[in-house]
Amino acid sequence: MLLHVWDNESTAGSRALLDTLTSPGEQTCSEANVGFSAGHNALIRRATSQYYLCLNPDAVLSEGYIRTLVDALESNHAAGSATGRLLRLDDDAVLDSTGIVMTPDQRHLDRGAGELADGRFLSGPEEIFGTSGAVALYRRAMLEDIAFRGEYFDQAFFAYREDADLAWRAQWRGWSSLYVPAALAWHRRRVTPERRSALPADINRYSVRNRFLLRLKNQSMGLAWRYAWPGFKRDAQVVGYVLLREWSSIPGLLDVGRLLPRMLAWRKHVLGTRRRQSAELAPWFRRAGG
């Protein structure tokens, strides 16, 4: 197993810590914050292994986590990604994620997030829509299959929702994803709906912007028509909230227009090369929870 660490212009002494924990060949220190997607894309291109573990710096793995997921993927060659049972690092009685779920109003959520663990989501492995990017194991063959213009994660997303975007593209190409509860990890989640007002303005801006970019790229006309009303209601809520209360996110709405040509190019590729039809993906959007 090879270790690759990307330092995204950190300022909290991380580089000195990296020097004590890793060798120079294992670390890349960026002079600018290029975002989650660009950093991981660079590391994926550098890696040569059959699998790539996407791991946040605020996540901790149990012993055997990687081996358990690799074994699951080796047993299911149609699966392109896998994740374990994630608990909150600051309170392991609370779930953090058991995989991404999609809702009729076109939101993506971490299944079980914020709920008491209490013996829930222990059966499996089972298929899920996709994996949280905080702790995700990806099959290289899948990453190469869904890449476009040299990008695995879409670098326009910069931060947030890029994992849901990758999962949606993988689903269109016929790749499934696995939740394996025997693999256990812990994640300190800082971005939650109840903390929105305390979050940096840029984070909220990306969240608003990427909601629309996600669908511009991946939502077929069949899915758009099927879930038009719940999607419209949610869009109206988001736009209304921004215009009335969160003015700092107005640039996020303007970004959608600025990035439209890029998204249309991605859309042409994603939907033009899909191996599944809308009816095959539609059931995922009827699952609002566990």
VOTORMI-740947 format. One record per residue (C-alpha): x, y, z. Coordinates in pm, whole numbers, plus 50000, padded with zeros to 5 digits. Example, Ala and Ser with C-alpha at 12.3 -4.5 7.8 and 13.67 -1.06 7.14 Angstrom:
BEGIN
512304955050780/513674989450714/
# end
This chain:
BEGIN
500005000050000/501345034249900/500595065950093/500065099249917/499275130850114/498165163649956/498545195050167/496165221650036/498005253050151/497445245050518/498365271050778/498005252051106/501395235551127/500325206150913/503465206450702/505735202951003/503575174151122/503735157750780/507525158950792/507455137751108/504905112750979/505705108450610/508655107750375/509185135650118/508075112249840/504725106450009/503695142850037/502755170849802/502515206049942/500425228849723/501155266149734/497465272949673/494235256949789/493155239749468/490165222849629/489165187349716/488675175949357/491895188849202/493975175849491/492545140849470/492725140749091/496455147449113/496915119249362/494815094749159/496945101848851/500065095649056/498815063449212/499275030449029/497255006949249/494074988849158/492205007349434/492295043149560/491275052549914/489925087949937/490485098150299/489825131050475/492325143350735/489535143550994/488735106550954/490115076351142/490005040251020/489595008751225/492144981051182/491364961050870/489094987750718/490814987850379/491194950050359/487504944950438/486434968250158/488914953949910/487594919049982/484034931249919/484994946949586/486974916249484/483784896149538/481654919849329/483324931849009/480294952848912/480904975249215/483135005149155/483275018649508/482715008649869/482415024450210/482115012450565/479995022950861/481035058150958/480455071151309/480945106451442/484465110451577/483295133051859/480435109751957/480585074051831/477035067451947/475945088251645/476085077851279/477955099251028/477265080650703/476245046750572/476315058050211/474775084849991/471025084949930/469145106449680/465725121849742/462845131149510/463595168149560/467085161849419/468995164149744/471715139749836/472125129950198/474365107950406/472125079450515/471695078850891/473695110850949/473115125351295/470975096051408/471775073051697/473795043051579/472045019751826/472664988151626/471285002451300/472594995650948/474494964751051/473204941050784/475104938850460/476994942850243/474304960750043/474124982849738/473975020549787/473855049849546/477395060549629/479965066949898/480795097250106/484065112349986/485275115150346/486195078150351/485695060650017/487445032249838/487295034949459/488165009049198/490645023748953/488885007648657/485725026548752/487555059548795/489135056048450/485775046548301/483965077748423/486815102948380/486365131848137/489135153948008/491525139348262/489285146448563/487865119948793/486285144149039/484945174948862/487295203148959/484615229548900/482925217649219/486005227349424/484355216149748/481165197649842/478865175149639/481745162749425/481315127949576/477615127249482/478525138849130/481055110749091/478545085449229/475845096848985/478195094448688/479265059648798/475625048648822/474975060248467/477945039448348/476595008348518/478795007548828/477234999249163/478485009149507/478684988949829/478064996050194/480044971750411/479164975850782/481994952950895/484404981150800/484265007851069/485565043751060/485065076551243/484645111151087/484515145751245/481835162951037/481945200851052/479465209750777/475915201850887/472595219650816/472175231351175/475575248851163/474945266750833/474805301750980/478185296351148/479945282950838/482265303950619/480445321750338/482445303850069/481305269750194/477645279550174/478225295049833/479705262549699/476865242649851/474255264049672/476145264849343/476945227949331/473345217549393/472505231249050/475735220148880/475115184548998/471805182848814/472875202148506/475475175148446/473675143648550/469915147248547/468375131848237/465155145848094/463405114348216/464475120348576/463815157748550/460255151448435/459595124048688/460695145448983/459925180148845/457555191449121/459585181649431/462725194649258/461085227849175/459825232549530/463285226449673/464895249749418/462445277149511/463295272649878/467035274649811/466825305049584/464355322549814/466555316750118/469595330549936/467785361549808/466105369050139/468605358450404/471945346050270/473085372950031/476675360550051/475585330449841/474175351249555/477535347949371/476945310349387/473795314449179/475715336248933/478425309648915/475885285448768/475555307648461/479295312748437/479955275348448/477065265748222/479175259047907/481455235948106/478495217648257/476865212947917/480065197347783/480155173748081/476445166448034/476915156947672/479625132547773/477835117948078/474465112047915/475935104147576/477995075147712/475575061347972/474865024247990/471685027348198/468335043148128/466435067748347/463985041148465/466895021148609/468125050348819/464705063848919/464245040649221/467265056349393/465465089849398/462475075749579/464615066649879/464455095850118/466135077550403/467245043750525/
# end
